Amino acid sequence: MVETEKIKKFVSFTDGAESVALLCHVNPDSDTLGSALSLRLALKKLGFRADVYCEDNPPPRLSFLPTIDAVNECADDKFKKYDLVIAVDCNDPERFGTAGKYFKHASRTLSADHHKTNRNFADYSICDPLAGATAEIIFKIVCELSAKAGYDLIDNEIATLLFSALVGDTGAFSFDNTTDETLDVAGKLLHYGVDSHDIIYKMIKSQPANRYKLKARAMCNTRFFDGNEIAVMTFFKKDFTETETSTAFTDGIINELIDVDSVKIAFAVSEVGEKYYKASIRTKAPYDAASVATVFGGGGHSRAAGCRISGFYEDVVDKLLKAARDELNA
């Protein structure tokens, strides 16, 4: 839990600022997008210029999020220097990608995050590894902004964005990172008319036919190792081409692999370039996905993490297997 004084200090950095850029991490998920967009709306109500940037476009399954079109809508604007830049749900400035240019040129920088691998790279950072999602921290920040303004900034759009962020990072409150505070924040957001059933359906269950076809191919490309304790599913370039999808459609598919009873560590490997792969990692307790990811310069949470690896495909798999075995035997 983040102390109230830290939230107040974080908010104090907005004093005197007129323009704010909110930066999401590459391969954006509901937490980085929902947190950034909700804080954007709150700041705009207070008269700030507030813009959201991300190197990658939001995944199709999150197209229902309120104000999602605001992501990168000012990317071609000549306005490049901001009084304040806030990194949202990002543990490392390398994960900004091209959006990092705004961070480098900012007068002041802040970071709100819940990754235990956070590098504390901003002028002032709030990081709570025990939070189910960064959205829990953003909720408190918006509440403090509301207290300073003298009226409640949260409305249905902001609440929907924050609730969606919680749903995404907690697997609809089914992962073990869900705490009593997570549920308390979710309950408070429901008071703003959030349609929880619709959000959970769209984020967890609903999928287009081509994503279903991509998932079927990945399952056919799944291999099990070490008595079925380690599993690797693969998305090759041809899979994306032939199903008319992209890496954005892979989000969440790996959760079905870690749900296999015997699997303790699961990898979803996506071919994203010539001898270049993105790996998503899921683990069951007590094994640490973030520890596996950091071997390759990645990061994340105890049960969900990610990294990128260069090399021939079979070499990449061998490296992942070694890291997984080291974690299992630690």
Residue pairs with C-beta under 8 A, 6 or more apart in sequence:
1 128
1 130
1 181
2 126
2 128
2 131
2 137
2 140
6 126
7 126
7 137
7 140
7 141
7 144
8 144
9 124
10 110
10 112
10 124
10 126
10 141
10 144
11 141
11 144
11 145
11 148
13 84
13 108
13 110
13 123
13 124
14 20
14 43
14 48
14 84
14 145
16 83
17 48
17 83
17 84
17 107
17 108
18 48
18 49
18 83
19 48
19 49
19 50
19 51
19 79
19 82
19 83
19 84
20 40
20 43
20 48
20 49
20 50
20 51
20 82
20 83
20 84
20 85
20 86
21 50
21 51
21 52
21 53
21 82
21 84
21 85
21 86
21 102
21 103
21 106
22 36
22 37
22 39
22 40
22 50
22 51
22 52
22 53
22 85
22 86
22 88
23 36
23 52
23 53
23 54
23 85
23 86
23 87
23 88
23 90
23 96
23 99
23 100
23 102
23 103
24 32
24 33
24 36
24 52
24 53
24 54
24 71
24 88
24 89
24 90
24 99
25 32
25 54
25 89
25 90
25 95
25 96
26 54
26 55
26 56
26 95
26 96
26 97
27 56
27 247
27 248
27 278
27 306
28 54
28 56
28 58
28 59
28 62
28 71
29 59
29 89
29 168
29 169
29 251
30 62
30 65
30 164
30 165
30 167
30 168
30 169
30 203
31 89
31 133
31 134
31 135
31 165
31 166
31 168
31 169
32 54
32 88
32 89
32 90
32 134
33 52
33 54
33 58
33 62
33 65
33 68
33 71
33 161
33 165
34 65
34 135
34 161
34 162
34 163
34 164
34 165
34 168
35 88
35 89
35 112
35 133
35 134
35 135
35 137
35 138
35 161
35 162
35 165
36 52
36 86
36 88
36 89
37 52
37 65
37 66
37 67
37 68
37 70
37 71
37 161
38 135
38 138
38 142
38 157
38 158
38 161
38 162
38 165
39 50
39 86
39 88
39 138
39 141
39 142
40 50
40 51
40 52
40 67
40 70
41 50
41 67
41 153
41 155
41 157
41 158
41 161
42 142
42 145
42 146
42 153
42 154
42 158
43 50
43 145
44 50
45 149
45 153
46 145
46 149
46 153
49 79
51 70
51 73
51 74
51 77
51 82
52 70
52 71
52 72
53 71
53 72
53 74
53 75
53 99
53 102
54 71
54 72
54 97
54 99
55 96
55 97
55 98
55 99
56 97
56 248
57 71
57 72
57 248
58 65
58 68
58 71
59 248
59 249
59 251
60 208
60 248
60 249
61 202
61 203
61 206
61 207
61 211
61 248
61 249
61 251
61 252
62 68
62 164
62 203
64 202
65 160
65 161
65 164
66 157
66 160
66 161
67 157
67 161
80 101
80 102
80 105
81 105
81 106
81 107
82 102
82 105
82 106
82 107
83 106
83 107
83 108
84 106
84 107
84 108
84 109
84 110
85 102
85 103
85 106
85 108
85 109
85 110
86 109
86 110
86 111
86 112
87 93
87 96
87 103
87 109
87 110
87 111
87 112
87 113
87 121
87 122
88 112
88 113
88 134
88 138
89 112
89 113
89 114
89 115
89 133
89 134
90 96
90 111
90 113
90 115
91 113
91 115
91 117
91 118
91 119
91 299
91 300
92 117
92 118
92 119
92 121
92 299
93 100
93 103
93 119
93 121
94 100
95 299
96 103
103 109
108 123
109 121
109 122
109 123
109 124
110 122
110 123
110 124
110 125
110 126
111 118
111 120
111 121
111 122
111 124
111 125
111 126
111 127
112 125
112 126
112 127
112 134
112 137
112 138
112 141
113 125
113 126
113 127
113 134
113 137
114 127
114 128
114 129
114 130
114 131
114 132
114 133
114 134
114 136
114 137
114 301
115 127
115 129
115 290
115 299
115 300
115 301
116 127
116 129
116 290
116 301
116 302
117 290
117 293
117 294
117 299
117 300
118 125
118 127
118 129
120 127
126 137
128 136
128 137
129 301
130 179
131 137
131 179
131 181
131 182
132 166
132 169
132 170
132 175
132 177
132 178
132 179
132 181
132 182
133 165
133 166
133 168
133 169
133 170
133 182
134 165
134 169
135 161
135 162
135 163
135 165
135 166
135 169
135 185
136 166
136 181
136 182
136 185
138 162
138 165
139 162
139 185
139 188
139 189
142 153
142 154
142 158
143 154
145 153
146 152
146 153
146 154
154 189
154 192
155 192
156 192
156 193
156 194
158 192
159 189
159 190
159 191
159 192
159 193
159 194
160 192
160 194
160 195
160 199
162 185
162 189
163 186
163 189
163 190
163 194
163 196
163 199
164 199
164 203
166 173
166 182
166 185
166 186
166 189
167 173
167 199
167 200
167 203
167 204
168 203
169 175
169 177
170 177
170 178
170 182
171 204
171 255
172 200
172 203
172 204
173 182
173 183
173 186
175 303
175 304
176 285
176 303
177 301
177 302
177 303
186 196
190 196
204 252
207 215
210 243
210 244
210 245
210 249
211 243
211 245
211 249
213 243
213 245
214 235
214 239
214 240
214 243
214 245
214 249
214 250
214 253
215 253
215 256
217 235
217 239
217 243
218 233
218 234
218 235
218 239
218 250
218 253
218 268
219 233
219 256
221 233
221 234
221 235
221 236
221 239
222 231
222 232
222 233
222 234
222 257
223 231
223 232
224 230
224 231
224 263
225 231
225 232
225 321
226 325
226 328
227 262
228 260
228 262
228 263
229 262
229 263
229 264
229 265
229 328
230 263
230 264
230 265
230 266
230 267
230 321
230 324
230 325
230 328
231 257
231 258
231 260
231 263
231 265
231 266
231 267
232 266
232 267
232 269
232 317
232 320
232 321
233 253
233 254
233 257
233 266
233 267
233 268
233 269
234 268
234 269
234 270
234 271
234 313
235 247
235 250
235 268
235 269
235 270
235 271
236 271
237 271
239 245
240 246
240 247
240 249
243 249
247 270
247 272
247 278
250 268
250 270
250 280
253 268
254 266
254 267
254 268
254 280
254 282
255 282
257 263
257 266
257 268
257 282
258 266
258 282
258 283
258 284
260 266
263 284
264 283
264 284
264 287
264 328
265 281
265 282
265 283
265 284
265 287
265 289
265 292
265 324
265 327
265 328
266 281
266 282
266 283
267 279
267 280
267 281
267 320
267 324
268 279
268 280
269 277
269 278
269 279
269 313
269 316
269 317
269 320
270 277
270 278
270 279
270 280
271 277
271 313
272 278
272 308
275 310
275 311
275 312
276 308
276 309
276 310
277 308
277 309
277 310
277 311
277 313
277 316
278 306
278 307
278 308
279 293
279 296
279 298
279 306
279 307
279 308
279 309
279 316
279 320
280 304
280 305
280 306
281 289
281 292
281 293
281 298
281 300
281 304
281 305
281 306
281 307
282 289
282 303
282 304
283 289
283 292
283 302
283 303
283 327
284 303
285 302
285 303
287 327
287 328
288 302
288 327
289 300
289 301
289 302
289 303
289 304
289 305
290 299
290 300
290 301
290 302
290 305
291 327
291 330
292 305
292 320
292 323
292 324
292 327
293 299
293 300
293 305
293 306
293 307
294 307
295 307
295 323
295 326
296 307
296 308
296 309
296 319
296 323
297 307
297 308
298 305
298 306
298 307
298 308
299 305
299 306
299 307
300 306
309 316
309 319
309 320
310 316
311 319
